[in-house]
Amino acid sequence: MALTYDIFLILCPFRDNVAEFQILVRPLTDLGRRHLIGADGFYNATLDTALLCLHFPEALVEHWGAKIINLFAQRTGLPMVIPSELSPRQRRRFFLEHVSGYDTYVQQYWDRDEALPLPTRVLEHLREHVSTLPAPMPGVFFDTRNLPLFGTQRPRTATLGG
């Protein structure tokens, strides 16, 4: 099994903004199998937040360098968490305290016969699952204060309680 270099993009609020997020991930749509081997989508209904995890092959990162891959992903303008750039404590905290709270999960792999680009396909599958869930609770917001984010933007609802 090949090792991957993963980047988590934060999409918040998600439910009513899927079309906008599909536009933001367009810079990633040209990535073929050599560049992006898979992607996962996570959704937390309470926070109305999704994570789009992009799996880059480790060989690509060794060839181009992590900095180039990170800059490429930053073209989306979305805040990112890059687990391999975190300390072991931060990484453990991110997965155990944050990602484990996401209750919907989709996984997609590159498929040359698929018309939709991989990142778009993940968002479409998340949209299908989210549409069957109850609306998020008002007044509960995504809190990024304890997340080690890369990139310059933070989600619009960046503090708990507004």
C-alpha positions as CSV (number, residue, x, y, z in Angstrom):
1,M,0.0,0.0,0.0
2,A,1.4,3.4,-1.0
3,L,2.0,6.1,1.5
4,T,0.0,9.3,1.1
5,Y,0.5,13.0,2.0
6,D,-2.8,14.2,3.2
7,I,-4.3,17.7,3.2
8,F,-7.6,18.4,5.0
9,L,-9.6,21.4,3.6
10,I,-12.1,22.9,5.9
11,L,-15.5,23.8,4.4
12,C,-17.7,25.7,6.8
13,P,-20.7,26.3,6.9
14,F,-21.2,23.4,4.4
15,R,-24.9,22.6,4.0
16,D,-26.0,25.7,2.1
17,N,-22.7,26.4,0.4
18,V,-21.8,23.2,-1.5
19,A,-22.0,24.9,-4.9
20,E,-19.6,27.6,-3.7
21,F,-17.1,25.0,-2.3
22,Q,-17.2,23.2,-5.6
23,I,-16.1,26.4,-7.3
24,L,-13.3,26.9,-4.8
25,V,-11.9,23.4,-5.4
26,R,-11.8,23.9,-9.2
27,P,-8.0,24.5,-9.1
28,L,-7.8,20.9,-8.0
29,T,-9.9,19.4,-10.8
30,D,-7.0,18.8,-13.2
31,L,-5.3,16.4,-10.8
32,G,-5.1,13.0,-12.3
33,R,-4.3,9.7,-10.8
34,R,-0.5,10.5,-10.6
35,H,-1.3,13.6,-8.6
36,L,-4.3,12.7,-6.4
37,I,-5.0,9.1,-5.7
38,G,-8.0,9.5,-3.5
39,A,-10.2,11.8,-1.4
40,D,-12.4,11.5,1.7
41,G,-15.2,13.7,2.9
42,F,-16.2,14.1,6.5
43,Y,-19.3,16.0,7.8
44,N,-20.2,17.1,11.3
45,A,-23.9,17.8,11.3
46,T,-23.8,19.7,14.7
47,L,-21.2,22.1,13.4
48,D,-22.4,22.1,9.7
49,T,-18.7,21.6,8.8
50,A,-17.1,19.3,6.2
51,L,-13.5,18.3,5.7
52,L,-12.2,17.4,2.3
53,C,-9.1,15.2,2.7
54,L,-6.9,15.0,-0.4
55,H,-4.5,12.0,-0.7
56,F,-1.4,12.9,-2.6
57,P,1.1,10.1,-3.4
58,E,4.2,10.3,-1.3
59,A,6.3,9.9,-4.4
60,L,4.8,13.1,-5.9
61,V,5.6,15.0,-2.7
62,E,9.2,13.7,-2.8
63,H,9.5,14.8,-6.4
64,W,7.8,18.3,-6.1
65,G,8.3,18.9,-2.4
66,A,5.6,19.4,0.2
67,K,5.8,23.2,-0.1
68,I,4.7,23.1,-3.7
69,I,1.8,20.7,-2.9
70,N,0.7,22.9,-0.1
71,L,0.8,26.0,-2.3
72,F,-1.2,24.2,-4.9
73,A,-3.9,23.3,-2.3
74,Q,-3.9,26.9,-1.0
75,R,-5.1,28.0,-4.4
76,T,-8.6,27.0,-3.1
77,G,-8.5,29.8,-0.5
78,L,-9.7,27.3,2.1
79,P,-8.1,26.8,5.5
80,M,-6.1,23.6,5.7
81,V,-4.8,21.2,8.3
82,I,-1.8,19.2,7.1
83,P,-1.3,16.3,9.6
84,S,2.3,15.5,8.5
85,E,3.3,19.1,9.3
86,L,2.0,18.9,12.9
87,S,3.8,17.7,15.9
88,P,2.8,14.2,17.1
89,R,0.7,15.7,19.9
90,Q,-1.1,18.1,17.6
91,R,-1.7,15.3,15.1
92,R,-3.1,13.0,17.7
93,R,-5.3,15.8,19.1
94,F,-6.6,16.7,15.6
95,F,-7.6,13.1,14.8
96,L,-8.9,12.1,18.3
97,E,-10.6,15.3,19.4
98,H,-11.6,16.8,16.1
99,V,-12.0,14.3,13.2
100,S,-13.6,11.7,15.4
101,G,-16.6,14.0,15.9
102,Y,-17.6,13.9,12.3
103,D,-20.5,11.6,11.8
104,T,-20.7,11.2,8.0
105,Y,-17.9,9.8,5.8
106,V,-17.5,9.3,2.1
107,Q,-14.5,7.9,0.3
108,Q,-13.7,8.2,-3.4
109,Y,-10.7,7.1,-5.6
110,W,-9.6,8.3,-8.9
111,D,-11.5,6.7,-11.8
112,R,-10.6,7.6,-15.4
113,D,-14.2,6.7,-16.5
114,E,-15.8,9.1,-14.0
115,A,-16.9,12.4,-15.5
116,L,-16.7,14.5,-12.3
117,P,-13.3,15.4,-10.9
118,L,-12.4,13.6,-7.7
119,P,-12.8,16.6,-5.3
120,T,-16.1,17.6,-6.8
121,R,-17.4,14.0,-6.6
122,V,-16.6,13.8,-2.9
123,L,-18.5,17.1,-2.3
124,E,-21.5,15.7,-4.3
125,H,-21.6,12.5,-2.3
126,L,-21.4,14.5,0.9
127,R,-24.2,16.8,-0.3
128,E,-26.4,13.7,-0.9
129,H,-25.8,12.4,2.7
130,V,-26.2,15.9,4.2
131,S,-29.6,16.4,2.5
132,T,-31.1,13.6,4.5
133,L,-29.9,14.9,7.9
134,P,-31.8,17.4,10.1
135,A,-30.7,21.0,9.8
136,P,-27.8,22.1,12.1
137,M,-28.6,23.6,15.5
138,P,-28.7,27.4,15.4
139,G,-26.1,29.1,17.5
140,V,-23.5,26.3,17.3
141,F,-20.4,27.3,15.3
142,F,-17.2,25.7,14.2
143,D,-14.3,26.6,16.5
144,T,-10.9,26.9,14.8
145,R,-9.0,28.4,17.8
146,N,-7.4,25.1,18.7
147,L,-6.8,23.8,15.2
148,P,-3.3,24.2,13.7
149,L,-4.4,25.7,10.3
150,F,-2.3,26.4,7.3
151,G,-3.3,29.0,4.7
152,T,-4.6,32.5,5.4
153,Q,-8.3,32.2,5.6
154,R,-10.4,30.9,8.5
155,P,-14.0,29.8,8.2
156,R,-16.6,32.5,8.4
157,T,-18.0,31.1,11.7
158,A,-14.7,30.9,13.5
159,T,-15.7,31.2,17.1
160,L,-18.0,29.3,19.4
161,G,-21.2,31.0,19.9
162,G,-20.6,33.7,17.3
